[in-house]
Structures are given as structure tokens and as C-alpha cells.
Amino acid sequence: MVGGRSIVLIGFMGTGKSTVARHLEKLVGWPVFETDDMIAEALRLPVPDIFSGLGEERFRTEETLALERIEPVGPSIIVTGGGAILRPQNVVRLRELGIVVCLTADLATLRERLSPAANRPLLQSENPQDAMERLLREREPLYEAAADLMLDTSSLTPLQTAQSIRESLALTA
Ligand code: S3P
């Protein structure tokens, strides 16, 4: 039992954070805060346009500000973008916000889920596979260090993943 604290979902692109959060929302009735949506709303621009027009650093700054702005009034589900763990101050904030659950998936699953990579600014390179594998290698230790719980979603549907989170953490509606 997590004592009514929020759940923070972290993990690489394609691990299903947003979809899992929507299932979890239905299962436990907690509201969802999604940092990518908050950033897009604050700048009135879709995330890919923020990357292409303003650059990754600006996006990262907005991501930090979005995390600071989240003030849950009760237990909530917080969904982060895949790079939220890049800034140490974000990790401190995530851990302050709640139980940090990291969704993972094996390479073959990620390849499948991230193809095509149309909405993923960081995979817009000549070889998206290489870009993905490099980012994953760099980030894996950061995800592990930030997480209270790691959950491999490779052979789970988003609903099964949400159910597994609910059971592992004994969440009640
Ligand atoms: C990013 C992941 C994206 C989004 C942005 C940067 C990353 O979110 O925040 O494109 O650095 O991995 P998803 O993990 O929801 O795709």
C-alpha cells in the first residue's frame, strides 16, 4: 500500500506510459497529469514543433517547469516524457511527487512500437534505430536509479500493465 501517494510513470518512448495511465485512471479513478501536454499547452505548440522551432534545451526547461507546477490535490497519476530523468533536479521532484514506476520494453518491442517514429523528434535522424538504441543505452542507468519499481511491458497489453501496477502497489479507488 502506498499510503495514497501519487504514481509517477517514467520510461523510454514507446513503453506505453500515456496509454497505461489512461487505463490506470479508469481503474483507480485518479486524475492524470501529463507533462508533454502541459508543455504543449503552455507554449501553445505541439511537442515536435517545440523541438524543431525552439530546440531541445528549451523543451527540457519547460519540462522542469511543468514538473514544478504539478500540485496534486490528492493521489494522481503523473506521466512524464522519456527524457524527464535527464536532469537530476527533475528526478528529485519526481520522487517527491510519488512512487516512481518505470515502464520498460525489450528492443524488439520498442522497435515495433516506435515505427514509424513520426511524432518523436529525437528519432528524426537518418537511422532512427541507431538513434533509439543509443538513447536507450545512455538512459537505462538513469531510469533504474530513479525508479522505485521497474515493470517490463514487452508481453503485456496497456490494460495488463495498469492492472499489474495496481496490484503491485495495492492501489485502491
Ligand atoms: C522525449 C520523449 C517524448 C517527449 C519528447 C522527448 C524523450 O515523450 O517528451 O519528444 O526525450 O525521450 P514520450 O516518452 O511520451 O514519447
Residues whose N, C-alpha, C, O or C-beta is under 5 A from the ligand:
A	BS01	S3P	G11 F12 M13 G14 D36 T80 G81 G82 G83 N119 P121
